[in-house]
């Protein structure tokens, strides 16, 4: 087997689509690999994607390393022969020497000529923060079409300063979230700006008007201040947006005072009920990195997966016909 290159272990579908869009723009060839069936345990879910380029470089993964090399090899062979292939691994597979330690079985579709219009549309949808839809089938005569709907990546909007702010920015970036940063501390912004996918905002006053229109339902908004005077106006603005998660750092007593302050600013009880605090699944932590891990775990519980739905049928879904198939 050739010494193939392994690209990023990209987990987010949007990352795979970004690579596909770049290759399409450069008229590069690649195979799109889609997980279409899982039986028993598995490292990834149905609908997970990977790309193998003509030079063998693979971005993404379909297992925890036990079969990805073989998928990489077969994708390159599919590119050479320009032929789709459905490969089954694990129970019922013809490859008795390739085991799935977690048991069960995994089926992947390797397509050396995926629908480029469909992938371009997925890129536009993700860039516009819309759901993206992909479909695939084994060949032109196959009556079973697999449909997958994906959410855009989670956006993590952080307002704060200090060690916890920096740790949270780093961890959010490492998780693959889009990071947007707000801070009154220029040193903190300079130290974290390479984690941010949006221009950072420097706060100069407690009541500074900050544009939070980028907060949508796939956004988690956190305030990470020890000097809580910076919070009220930011939280008031955030509560006017459809954020999927809003949370703040501090003790229970601090949170009660925070809620009273917001009520005095006109927040309703429904607004207050959306505010999580103190954030984090583990209480009484005093280490910045552990507080960041604890807080991110709570956010993950609110946004558990990017895959919204996966279905198989002989016809396109009624809510939106899929004109292009892989």
C-alpha positions in Angstrom: 0.0 0.0 0.0 1.3 3.5 -0.8 2.4 5.8 2.0 -0.7 8.0 1.9 -0.9 11.3 3.7 -3.4 11.7 6.4 -5.0 15.2 6.5 -6.9 16.6 9.5 -9.0 14.3 11.6 -11.9 16.6 10.7 -15.1 15.8 12.5 -17.4 18.6 11.4 -19.2 18.0 8.1 -18.7 21.7 7.3 -14.9 21.1 7.4 -15.2 18.3 4.8 -17.4 20.5 2.6 -14.9 23.3 2.9 -12.2 21.0 1.5 -14.5 19.7 -1.2 -15.3 23.3 -2.3 -11.6 24.2 -2.4 -10.9 21.1 -4.6 -13.8 21.8 -6.9 -12.7 25.4 -7.4 -9.3 24.2 -8.4 -10.8 21.5 -10.6 -9.2 18.8 -8.4 -10.3 15.2 -8.3 -11.4 13.6 -5.1 -13.5 10.7 -3.7 -16.3 11.4 -1.2 -16.8 8.7 1.4 -20.1 8.5 3.2 -21.0 6.3 6.1 -24.4 4.8 5.0 -25.1 2.1 7.5 -24.0 1.1 11.0 -24.8 -2.1 13.0 -23.8 -2.2 16.7 -21.1 0.1 18.1 -19.2 2.6 15.9 -16.8 5.4 16.3 -18.7 7.7 14.0 -22.4 8.1 13.2 -24.3 7.4 9.9 -23.8 10.3 7.6 -20.2 11.0 8.6 -18.0 12.1 5.7 -14.4 11.9 4.5 -12.5 13.0 1.4 -9.6 11.3 -0.3 -7.7 13.4 -2.9 -6.0 12.1 -6.0 -2.6 12.1 -4.2 -4.1 9.9 -1.4 -4.5 12.7 1.2 -7.5 11.9 3.4 -9.4 14.5 5.3 -11.9 13.2 7.9 -12.3 9.6 9.2 -14.9 6.9 9.4 -13.5 4.8 12.2 -11.1 5.2 15.1 -8.2 4.2 12.9 -9.0 0.5 12.5 -10.1 0.6 8.9 -9.4 4.2 7.7 -6.2 3.1 5.9 -8.2 0.6 3.9 -10.9 3.1 3.1 -8.1 5.5 2.0 -6.6 2.8 -0.3 -9.9 1.8 -1.8 -10.9 5.5 -2.4 -7.7 6.0 -4.4 -8.4 2.8 -6.4 -11.9 4.1 -7.1 -10.5 7.3 -8.4 -8.2 5.3 -10.8 -11.1 3.2 -12.0 -13.7 6.0 -11.7 -16.2 3.5 -10.2 -18.3 3.8 -7.1 -18.0 1.1 -4.4 -20.0 0.2 -1.3 -17.7 -1.5 1.2 -18.8 -3.4 4.3 -16.5 -3.8 7.2 -17.1 -6.0 10.3 -19.8 -8.6 10.7 -20.7 -10.0 7.3 -17.8 -8.4 5.5 -15.7 -10.3 3.0 -12.6 -8.7 4.6 -12.0 -11.2 7.4 -8.6 -9.6 8.2 -10.1 -6.2 8.9 -11.8 -6.2 12.3 -14.0 -3.6 14.0 -13.0 -3.8 17.7 -16.3 -2.3 18.7 -18.2 -5.1 17.0 -21.1 -4.8 14.6 -20.6 -3.6 11.0 -20.0 -0.4 9.0 -20.9 0.3 5.3 -19.4 3.2 3.4 -20.0 4.5 -0.1 -16.9 5.6 -2.0 -17.8 7.9 -4.8 -14.9 9.1 -7.1 -17.1 11.6 -8.9 -19.5 13.2 -6.4 -22.1 15.7 -7.5 -20.2 19.0 -7.4 -23.3 21.1 -7.7 -24.7 19.5 -4.6 -21.5 20.1 -2.7 -21.3 23.7 -3.8 -24.8 24.2 -2.5 -23.9 22.6 0.8 -21.0 25.1 1.1 -23.3 28.0 0.4 -25.8 26.7 3.0 -23.2 26.3 5.7 -21.7 29.7 4.9 -25.2 31.2 5.3 -25.7 29.3 8.6 -28.4 27.1 7.1 -29.0 23.3 7.2 -27.2 21.5 4.4 -28.6 18.4 2.7 -26.7 15.7 0.9 -27.9 12.5 -0.8 -26.1 9.5 -2.2 -26.8 6.1 -3.8 -24.7 3.2 -4.8 -25.4 3.4 -8.6 -27.9 4.8 -11.1 -30.1 1.7 -10.8 -30.1 1.6 -7.0 -33.6 2.3 -5.7 -32.4 3.2 -2.2 -31.2 6.8 -1.8 -29.6 7.9 1.4 -30.5 11.4 2.6 -28.6 13.3 5.3 -29.4 16.7 6.8 -26.6 18.6 8.6 -26.6 21.6 10.9 -24.0 24.4 10.5 -21.1 24.2 13.0 -21.7 25.5 16.6 -20.7 29.1 17.1 -19.1 30.0 20.5 -19.5 33.7 21.5 -17.3 34.5 24.5 -17.4 37.7 26.4 -14.8 37.9 29.2 -11.3 38.4 30.3 -8.5 36.5 32.0 -7.4 32.8 32.2 -10.8 31.2 31.8 -11.6 33.4 28.8 -8.4 32.3 27.1 -8.8 28.7 28.0 -12.4 28.7 26.7 -11.3 30.3 23.4 -8.6 27.7 22.9 -10.8 24.7 23.8 -13.7 25.9 21.7 -11.4 26.3 18.7 -9.9 22.9 19.3 -13.4 21.4 19.3 -14.1 22.8 15.9 -16.5 25.6 16.9 -16.6 29.0 15.3 -15.2 31.3 18.0 -16.2 35.0 18.4 -14.5 37.0 21.1 -15.4 40.1 23.2 -13.2 41.5 25.9 -12.2 44.8 27.6 -8.6 43.4 27.8 -6.5 44.0 24.7 -3.8 41.6 25.9 -6.4 38.8 26.1 -7.7 39.6 22.6 -4.2 39.6 21.2 -3.5 36.3 22.8 -6.7 34.6 21.5 -7.3 36.3 18.2 -5.9 33.4 16.2 -8.7 31.2 17.6 -11.4 33.6 16.4 -13.3 33.2 13.1 -14.8 36.7 13.4 -13.1 40.1 14.1 -12.9 40.4 17.9 -14.6 43.2 19.8 -12.8 45.4 22.2 -15.1 46.6 25.0 -14.3 50.1 26.2 -17.3 50.7 28.5 -19.9 48.7 30.4 -22.8 49.9 28.2 -21.0 49.8 24.9 -23.4 48.8 22.0 -22.1 45.5 20.6 -23.6 43.9 17.5 -24.7 40.4 18.5 -26.7 39.7 15.3 -24.5 36.8 14.6 -26.0 34.9 17.5 -28.4 32.2 16.1 -29.9 29.0 17.4 -26.6 27.2 16.9 -24.7 29.7 19.1 -23.6 29.4 22.7 -23.1 32.8 24.3 -21.0 32.9 27.5 -20.0 35.7 29.9 -16.7 34.9 31.6 -16.0 37.8 33.9 -15.1 38.1 37.6 -15.9 41.8 37.5 -19.6 41.3 36.7 -20.3 44.9 35.8 -19.4 44.1 32.2 -22.2 41.5 31.9 -25.7 43.1 32.1 -25.8 45.0 28.8 -24.2 42.1 27.0 -26.7 39.6 28.5 -29.6 41.8 27.8 -28.6 41.9 24.1 -27.9 38.2 24.0 -31.4 37.4 25.5 -32.9 39.2 22.5 -31.3 36.7 20.2 -32.3 33.0 19.5 -29.2 31.6 21.1 -29.2 27.8 21.8 -27.4 28.4 25.0 -26.7 31.4 27.2 -24.6 31.1 30.4 -22.5 33.0 32.8 -19.6 32.4 35.2 -19.9 32.9 38.9 -21.3 31.6 42.1 -25.0 30.9 42.8 -25.3 34.1 44.8 -23.7 36.0 41.9 -26.2 34.4 39.5 -29.1 35.5 41.7 -27.8 39.0 41.7 -27.3 38.9 38.0 -30.9 37.8 37.4 -32.2 40.6 39.6 -30.1 43.1 37.7 -31.6 41.9 34.4 -35.1 42.0 35.8 -34.5 45.7 36.7 -33.4 46.2 33.1 -36.8 44.8 31.8 -36.0 41.2 31.3 -39.0 38.8 31.7 -39.1 35.6 33.7 -39.0 33.8 30.4 -35.8 35.6 29.5 -34.3 34.8 32.9 -35.1 31.1 32.5 -32.9 31.0 29.4 -29.9 32.1 31.4 -27.7 29.3 32.7 -25.5 29.9 35.7 -23.2 29.1 37.2 -22.1 27.4 34.0 -20.3 24.1 34.0 -21.3 20.5 34.8 -18.8 20.3 37.7 -19.1 22.9 40.5 -16.5 24.6 42.7 -13.6 24.3 40.2 -10.7 26.8 40.6 -8.6 25.8 37.6 -9.2 27.8 34.4 -8.7 24.8 32.0 -11.0 22.6 34.1 -13.7 25.3 34.3 -13.4 25.6 30.5 -13.8 21.8 30.0 -16.8 21.7 32.4 -18.5 24.6 30.7 -17.9 23.2 27.2 -19.3 19.9 28.3 -22.5 21.6 29.3 -22.6 23.3 25.8 -22.0 20.0 24.1 -25.0 18.6 25.9 -27.1 21.3 24.2 -25.6 20.7 20.7 -24.9 16.9 20.7 -24.6 16.3 17.0 -24.3 18.1 13.7 -26.4 15.4 11.9 -30.1 16.3 12.1 -31.6 13.4 10.2 -30.6 10.4 8.1 -33.1 8.4 6.1 -33.3 6.0 3.2 -36.0 5.8 0.6 -36.6 5.5 -3.1 -37.9 9.1 -3.4 -36.7 12.5 -2.3 -38.1 13.8 1.0 -41.4 15.7 0.6 -40.2 18.8 2.4 -37.5 19.5 0.0 -36.8 17.4 -3.1 -33.2 16.6 -3.6 -32.4 17.1 -7.3 -28.7 16.0 -7.1 -27.5 12.6 -6.0 -24.0 11.6 -5.3 
